[in-house]
Amino acid sequence: MNVTAYGLTFHLPFPCPELPLAHPSATPDIAVVEGYVPGQLPGTSIRTNIFDADSDRFLLRGGTRAGRFLVEGGNRITFDRNPAGEDSVIAVHFLHTVLAALLHQRGCLVLHASAVLVNGGAEVVSGETGAGKSTLLAALAARGFPVVSDDVTALRALPGGGVEVIPGPQWIHLCEDAAARLSLQTTGLRRESWRRVKIAVPTPGAMPPEPLPFRRLVILAAAAGDRLRVTGLSGSRKLQALIGCVFMPTFAGEQAARFPLTEAVMSRVPALAIERPAGRWTVDEIVERILVKSLNG
């Protein structure tokens, strides 16, 4: 099966319904090959319970319901399926962690964030787990703003110092209560229970065909109190917020190559922090804050 994501064509040995099928004549840029993947990578800079990583190798241990993935050099992915592997869980690992590692190895700055098309550019929304990123993304999509990416957002440098966002999967992974509050039709949609139970919800509209200018970074957080607080970020606070969004670790040998892209985000892309009250529904208020500020420049 050939599918597309982030401007690349992949040949997959497992179904991944969140990704559109590639044109029949398209030649895969990357084939995900089934084969042996070791349990550990010797000599890597980082080792956790879940992954091993260095600048050009990334090993994901996906557990008994998936298997192991090895990403190498930004152009090769090997998958070792466990006997109890489930296609839906395998696809989730591929969509999130594996693609993030591949894009990082290909020189992108990869953010744990989602993006939506507003006024000709990409509004990128990040924040800690439970902040409401996916709910906000779904609310924006329901108002007719096309989804650019969900959960994994890849940035690429432009000649002259600009930054663009590469379109990714348009499906949104939502908790059931959030989908109900947004009155989304979820009958027959797949539930994912590999961490929290979430529903894979398709979004309306066509995927943006080309990369988009990075218009603004929005950092969403849940906080105590009853007021919605919106503040601009600059200087060290902005840098700290950006670093907190980065999906993949950056290794010492990569810092010089990635500095121009980081500097372009810092100097050219405005950033906004939104603290929402944890105890009440504020999605509509946040949507208005984002849209009013975006559409008014």
N, C-alpha and C positions, 0 to 999 in steps of 0.2 A: 504494500500500500504506500503510495506517494502522497505526502501532505506538505503544506507550506506553513511556515511560522518565521517571523522576524526577517523576512526577505530571503529565506533559505528554503530549499526543497529537501525533504527528508524521506528516505525509504524506511518504513517501520515494520518490524515483525509482529506487532501487536496493534489492535485497534486503538484509535485516539479520536473519538468523535468531536472533541472540541476544536480540532484543527481541520481547515478546509482541504479538500482533495486538490492535489496539484493538477495542472493541465496534463492531459494524456501524453503530450510530446515532451514534457519537462524531464530533464535529466537530473537525478538527485545530486545535490551538493554534498550531502552526507548520508551514508547508509548506516543504520543502526544494525550491527552484526551480532547475531547470537553466537556466543562462545564462552570459553572459560575466563572468569575474572577472579583473581585471588582475593582472599579475605582481607589482606592488608597490602599496602605498598611500602616496601622498604625505603628508608631514606627520605621520607616526605617531611616537609616543614611543620605541618599541622596534622595531628591525629586526635579525633574525638571518638565517642561511641558510635557515631553515625557515619563519619566520612574521614578520609585521608586526603590531603591536598598539598600540592606545591604549584609552581607557576604554570606548568604545562601538563599536569596530571591531576585528576580528581576521581576518587573512588567513593561511590555512595553505597552504603550497606542498607538496602531498602527493607530488610526484614523478611519474615517467612511468607508474607502475602505478596511479595514482589520478587526481589532478587537483588543482584548487585549490578551496578553500572560503572563502567570505566570510561572517562572522557579524557582524550589525549590530544594535545596540540591544537585544539580548536577545530579539528577536522575528522576525528574518528571517535565513535561511540561503540563500545562492546557491552552487550547485555547478557547476563547469566541468570536465567529464570530459575526460581526455586520451584520444586514440585508442586507446592501449594500456592503458587503465584496466581493472582487474580488480575485480569486485564484492566479493570477499572483502577485498582491501586497502582499498578505499573504505570498506567497513563498519567496519573496524578504526579508521581515521582518524576516522570519525564517532563511534564509540562512546567513544573516548578523548579526543583533543584538541578536536574540534569541540564535543561536548557539554560539556566542561569550560569552554570559552570562553563558550558560551551561558549556562550556569548562573552563571558569574561575572558576566556582564553583567546577569543578573536579580537580582543582589544576594546570591547565596549565597557562603559561604566554601567554596571547592572544594579538597579535599585529594587529593593523589596517594596514595590509600590504599584499602583494602578494608574492608568491615564485615560483621559477622555478628550475628545475634540471639541474645543470651544473657540469660536471666532477665528478659525484658521490656524490654531496652534494647539499644542497638547498641554492640558492642565494635569500635572502629576501629583497624585495624592498618596502620601505615605503615613506611617504611624505605627505605634506598637500594636501587638495582637489585642483584639477586642476594642480598638479605638473606633471602629465603624467604617473602615475604608471601603469594604465591598458593598455595604449598605448604601453609602454615599454614591459610589459608582453606579449602582443599580438605579438609584433615584435620578441621577443625571441622565442615564440612558433612557429611562421612562419618559423624560421630558424632551427626548429627541436628539440628545447629544451623543454621537457615536463613540463607542468604546474603542480605545486604541490598544490597551493591554490590560490584563488582570494579573495582579500579584507580582509579576516579573516585568520590569520596564527597563529597556536597553537604550542607553544614550550613546550617540556617536558624534565625534567632532566633525565640523564642517570647515572647508577652506576659509580662511579669514577669521576664524575664531568662534564661529557660531556653534550651536549644539542642536541636534535633532533627535527625535524620539522615533524608534523603529516600531511599526505596528506589530502587535503580537496577537494571541488568542483573544477573541471577543466574548467568550463565555465568562460568566461571573459565578464564583462559588460563594453561596450565601447560606447563613444559618436559617433554619426553618421559620423561626419567629420573625426575622427580618423580612423574608419573602412574603409572609402573611401580612405584615404591616404595610408593605408596598403593593398589596393586592396582585401579586404576580401569580400566574397560572403555573403550578408545579406538578400537576397530575402527570404521572408517567415519566417524570424526570429522574435521573439517577441520583441516589443518595450515596454520599461518601462517608464512611465511618472509620477511616484509617487514623484520624486524630479526632477532632470534633466532627459531629455529623453535619455535613453541608450538602447543599443541593447545587448541581451544575445547571445554571440557568442560561439559555441562549439569549443574546441581546438583539434588539431590532436594528435594522439598517445594515448597510454594507461596510465592510472593513475599509478604512482609508487605504488607498492603493500605494501611497508613497510615504516615506518618512515625513514627520511634521516638525516645525519649529517648537522648541521647548519654551513654552510661554511662562510657566510659573510652577514652583514647587510649593505644595500645601502639606503641612505637617499637622495631622489630626491626633488629638489626645482626649481621653476621658478624664475629667477632673471633678473634685468635690465642688459643691456650691450649686446655684441654680441659674447662673448667668453664662451666656455664650461669650467667650472672650476671643478677640481677633487681634493679633499683633504682627507687625512686620518683623522680619529677621534680617540681621546684617552682621558683618564682622565675624567674631568668634562664635556667636550663637548660630549664625547661618552655617558656618563650617561644621560645627558640632552636629547640627541637624542633618546636613548632607551625609556626613560620615556615618551617622546612625541609620541611614537608609540603605547603605551599600550592602548588597546581598552576599557577595563573595569576598573573602579576605584578600587584601592586596599584599603581595610579597615584596621584599626589599628590592629585588631586581626589576620590578615592574613600576616602581614609583615614578621614576623619571619619565617613562613613556606615557603614563597616565596623568602627569601633572598638567599639561596643556588643557586636557578635557575638564579636569577638576577646576582649573583656574577660570575657564570659560563659563562654567556654571556659576561660580562665585561672582564673577564680574558682570555677567550679562543676564542672568535669570533671577528675577525677584522671588523671594520666599516669604511665606505667610504661615504663622502658627495659629491654629484654631483649637481652643480648649472647649469641649462641649460638656455640659452637665451630665454626669454619669447616671443620674436618677430619672431623667425624662427624655422623651423623644424630641430630637432637635434637627432631624434630617432636613426638613423643609427650610428651617432658618439657615442652616449651613449652605444649602443649595443656593439660596438667594444671595448670601454673602459672596460666594464664589462667582456666580453669574454676574452679579452687579459689578463687581470689581473687574471681571474679565471683559465684559462687554463695554464697559466705560474706559477701558485701557488701564 
